[in-house]
């Protein structure tokens, strides 16, 4: 069951925020880290501005 949950999470971008935070801490240590909520807002806004990144 855990494997299915991990698979579903990966498909829906479940680890994306944590990877982004890790990236910011590693490569931009002085940069403010957005909240998870703000991260997803920005990500969806970017997808709306650039619809070519979608599959449909």
C-alpha positions in Angstrom: 0.0 0.0 0.0 2.9 2.4 0.8 4.3 1.8 -2.7 1.0 2.8 -4.3 0.9 6.0 -2.1 4.5 6.9 -3.1 3.7 6.3 -6.7 0.6 8.5 -6.6 2.4 11.2 -4.8 5.3 11.2 -7.3 2.8 11.5 -10.2 1.1 14.5 -8.6 4.4 16.3 -7.7 4.4 15.3 -4.0 8.1 15.8 -3.6 8.5 18.9 -5.8 8.3 21.4 -3.0 10.9 19.7 -0.9 13.2 19.4 -3.9 12.7 23.1 -4.6 13.5 24.0 -0.9 16.6 21.8 -1.0 17.7 23.4 -4.2 17.2 26.9 -2.8 19.2 26.1 0.4 22.0 24.5 -1.6 22.4 27.0 -4.4 20.8 30.2 -3.1 21.4 30.2 0.7 20.4 33.9 1.2 17.1 33.5 -0.7 13.8 33.5 1.3 12.0 30.2 1.1 8.4 30.4 0.1 5.7 28.5 2.0 4.4 25.4 0.3 1.2 27.2 -0.4 3.0 30.0 -2.2 5.1 27.6 -4.1 2.1 25.8 -5.6 0.4 29.1 -6.4 3.4 30.3 -8.3 3.8 26.9 -10.0 0.1 26.9 -11.2 0.3 30.6 -12.2 3.4 29.8 -14.3 1.6 26.9 -16.0 -1.3 29.2 -16.9 1.2 31.7 -18.4 2.9 29.0 -20.4 0.3 26.5 -21.5 2.7 24.7 -23.8 4.1 22.7 -20.9 0.9 20.8 -20.6 0.1 17.6 -22.3 -3.5 18.5 -23.3 
